[in-house]
């Protein structure tokens, strides 16, 4: 389970996240929505400490995964990122073959058993619903795949190192409707084995794929509720104004 | 106002026009029945097609709203409610038309004002007309507090309906009216009772739209 307690985050003097507390259950899909600059991606990146890479930032509060504060000094950040995979807005395969992209994380982790790597590559590509499309061209460059296939390859790459959590930052925003639909179907399937947190600007996508939805505005978590509730009868007027397009 | 908001406002405006037309049909049906006014009854029958056209137009507009604007939250509830309400208004329009046709068909029969008074059809018609007007006011002012009053009126309508059965049975038994006339009158009273039911259903849709509460199949409103 993921949990944040009174999280505050600053970029320099800019207060980007304000006192956010939230619990995310295991094997659920949670969507974060909100206008640009509201803090949803910043909040998402907390869960695998991607914000650590940005200079002049400051965090207070606690961010827990299965009860352990991931910002504790004793936490191994590499191990954390193995457990919490991430998929970005733009597909970012490595300039390698399809096979090597998926095997990359395992090899970096010191795995040298070729049979085991081959099995994991196949399993991951199957889990990412890409195996049937690439099984005969595993040695081809990943750049030969379409945008949608590249994004599923990135998901397969994240799955190969057996994370328990997958963070997705607008994973389908650069894709056509068919590829988007495949990613959404995939998210539904992956929920059985993973906890998924997704940032999206597409509200219909949030409605279609998530169990819970968080609405952010100006660095605050305005509402965090069951997705059906948010899209049929939100508790907060700000949420209603945003999702019905009356915001601002 | 944003484009999607304008579409929804236009949808609400259209349902308002349909509502006023159906209300006017019902008020005329009441007057035509009480005065045995065949001319007025013919006017109702001739305007029935306009009610049907409204239903088709609103149905199509609701489909467009869903397909083009993907409404959510209160906007989605508005579209869903308007779809259902337009169907119920159309049914009420049908009942007003049926009352009008009954008046036209029975115009040769001698009016029995005493029986009319015993059946309390005037009170029944008055109650359903008030229910329909109040439910429009509830939508127009987005005031669901009126719902309790409207649903209470339906109980009055039901009571008059149930009381009418023994009155008509006795009138037929005593030979005061023919069995055929009695049965036709009973059918009309049944239709007025159904208008009350539709008004109650409309109020439930308004409460769903405004308060997101489902009153359907519950005993009474809050």
Interface residues (C-beta under 8 A of the other chain):
Chain A: X203 X204 X207 X230 X231 X232 X233 X234 X239 X240 X243 X244 X245 X246
Chain B: X2 X4 X5 X70 X71 X72 X73 X74 X75 X76 X77 X212
